[in-house]
Amino acid sequence: MKTTYLLLITLLSIAFTNCTDSITPKMHFLTFAIDQTEGIPFSLSYDQVLQPMQDVPLHDGIELSIITITDFHYADKYSLITGTGEIGWFANDHERLLERKKLFASFREALTPFYTDTTRTNRSDIYRVVIKEVNELAQKSGSKTLIIDSNLQEHSFFSVYNKTHLHQLFHNLDAVVKRFESAHVPHDDLSGITVIIAQSPTPEDQKLFTQLLRLYKNILEPRGATLQVGMDRHIHIN
């Protein structure tokens, strides 16, 4: 009887070990790009920004980053990271939970100053900052999300305030796509990357906003990225 009991325990241990070994912890990357060019503090809550990370398993790792969109395309970047954890017999869920809570708390603290920031610039170099970050995410393995808090109104190598540029945006979008792609070439494979445009347009800017979304859609989606407007719904552009 004792031998049978020990054999059963051994078999259960092997089964459990094989089960946990089949679970490979992975990384989850979330970058929040904040447009500081309009002099308007962002309005997303902490929970909205962290929404894509809420259901990440404890044994998975998370990297949270903040980048700023200003008048210069070399953006500052601030990152917080917790690596993947142990699974099976070596897992410590309590320790991982405390580590996760500390990570989120530090991220909230890093975001706090932006709620009152009213910086305004004469230029808005948005696209090159976005593509630089998307290209960096393309090199990483795991779940990848870029949230962009911006109205997308470019005012750099291309300007929505230039009548000729604006006319081309509405009447020759393919040419504008090529112009943007030449300004900063996107990675050929952006599959697995979700790009979320978090900002909603004013009624006056809705037509322009929609056309700018088409521009980004034509650049990102053929390379495998997913474009989404808002935190929980997808954009459908005819």
N, C-alpha and C positions, 0 to 999 in steps of 0.2 A: 504494500500500500504506500509506504514511504517512498519507494522507488518510483512508483507511478506519479505521485504528487510532485516529486522533483522533476520528472520528465515533463509533466504538464507545465510547470513554472518555466522550465528551459524553453519549451516550444513557444510559450506566450511571449517570453523575452525576445526570442529570435523574431517572432512575427512583429512585435512592437518596434524593434530596432529596424527591421526592413521597411516598416511603414514610415518611420520618421526619417530614415535615410533617403526615402523617395521624395521627401519634401526639401527642395533646395531653396534656402533663403535668397531673396533677390533685393535689389535696390530700387527705391522709388525717388525720382527727382522732380522737385517742384521749384520753378523759378517764377518770381513775381516781378514783372517789369512795371515800374511806376513812372508815368509821364509827368515830369515837373515843369513842362514848358508853358502851360496855360495859366499858372498861378492859382489852380484849383486843387485843394487837398482831395485825396481819393476818399470814397465813401463806403467801400466794402468793409464789412465787419471782419474781425479776426477769423471767426468761424467760417465765413464765406471763402476766405483765401485758403484756409486749411481744409476745406471740404474734401478735396481729392485724397487727402491723407488720413481721413478719419477711420477708414476700415482696413488700413494696412496691418497685416499680422505682426504680432510683437517681435517675431524672430527676423522679420525683414528690416533692412536698413533704410534710412531716410536722409536725403540731402535737401535742405531748404535754402534757397538763395533769393536775394533781392538785388535787382539791377535798376539803375536810374536812367531815364530817357531825358536828355537835356539838349543843348545846342551842339554837342560834341559826340561823335560816334564811338569814342572809346569810353564805354560806360564803367562806372564804379560797380563793383560786385562784392556782396557780403554773403558768406555761406556758413551754414551750421550743419553738422553731419553727425549721424550716429550710424555705425556700420552694422552689418548683419550680425545676428546673435547665434548662440548655440541652440540646438534642438535636441529633442530626446532626453536622455538621462542627464545631460549637462545643462539643460535649460533652466533659467531662473526667471520665471515670469514676473515676480515681484520687482526684481532689479531692473528688468527691461521696461516695466510699466513706469517706474520712477524716472528712468532715463528718457522715455518718450515724453512724459509730462514736462520734464526739464527742457527738452528740445523745443516743444511747442511754446513754453513760457518765454524762452529766450527769443524765439522768433517774434512773438507778440511784442516783446520789449523793443526789438529792433525796428518794428513797424511803427511804433507809437509816434515818433517825431514827424512822420509823413502825414499824420492826420491834421496837423496844423501848418504844414509847410505851404507857403504861398509864393514860392519862387516862380518867376516868369522870365522867359528868355525871348530874344528876338528871332531865334531859329528853333526848329524842331527836327532833330535828326533821329527819326524813329526807325525807319526800315533797316538801316545798317546795324543798329543795336539789336533789333529783333533777330535778324538773320545770323549775326555773330553768335547769339545765344542758341538759336536753333541748330546751328552747325556744331556747337559744342555738345549739345544734347545728343546729336546724331552719333557721336563717338562713344556714347555710354550705353551700357547694357542694363535694361530694367524698364520700369514704368516711367514715362517722361511727360511732364506737363509744363507748359509755359502759359502763364496768365498775364495778359497785357491790359493794364489800366490806361487806355489812351483813346482819343478820338481818331487816331491814325492820320491826322492832317499834317502831312509832310511839308516841311519848309526848309529844304536843304539843297541837295543836288537837283531835286524836283520840288516845285512849290505849288500848293493849291491856291496860292494868292497870285500866281502868275496866270494871266488870262489865256496865254497860248498853251501852257501846260494843262490848265484846267479843261480847255476845249479838247485837247488830245486825250485826256483821261476819259471823257465821255464819248468821243467819236473815233478813237483809234487805240483801244485798250491794249491790243497786242504790242504796239510800238512802245507803250509805257511799261508793259511787263518786261520787254527786252532792256529798256533803259534801267529799270530797277535791278534786274538780274546782273547787268554789267557793273552796277555800282558796288554790289557785293554778291558774289556768286553763291547760291544756296548749294548745300550738299546734295548729291544725286539721290541719296536714299534717306528720306526723312520718315520712314515708316515707324510706327509706334509712338510718334510724338503728337500730343494733343495741344493745339494752340487755342486758347480761350480769350476772346475779346470781351473784357468785362464791362467796358463802358458803353452806355447807351447814348445815342445822339439826341440833340435837341430837335424839335420839329423842323426848325429852319435848316438844320444840317443833315436831315435824314437822307435826302437824295445823294448828297456827297458821301456820306458815311457808307451807304449801300454800294456805291461805285468803288470806294476804297476797299471794301470787303471783297468785291469781285476781283480786284487787283491782287490781293493777298491770296485769295482762293486759287487764282490761276498760277500763282508762283508756288504755293505750298502743296496743294492737293495732288498735282501730277507726280510729285516726288514721294507721295505716300503719307503725308501728314494729314491730320484731321483738324478742320477749322470749326470752331464752335463759338456762338455768341451767347453771352450769359453763362452762368455757372451750371445750368442744368438743362439746357436745350441746344439743339443743333441748328445751324444756319442752313437754309435751303435757298439757293440762288439759281434762277432759271438761266 
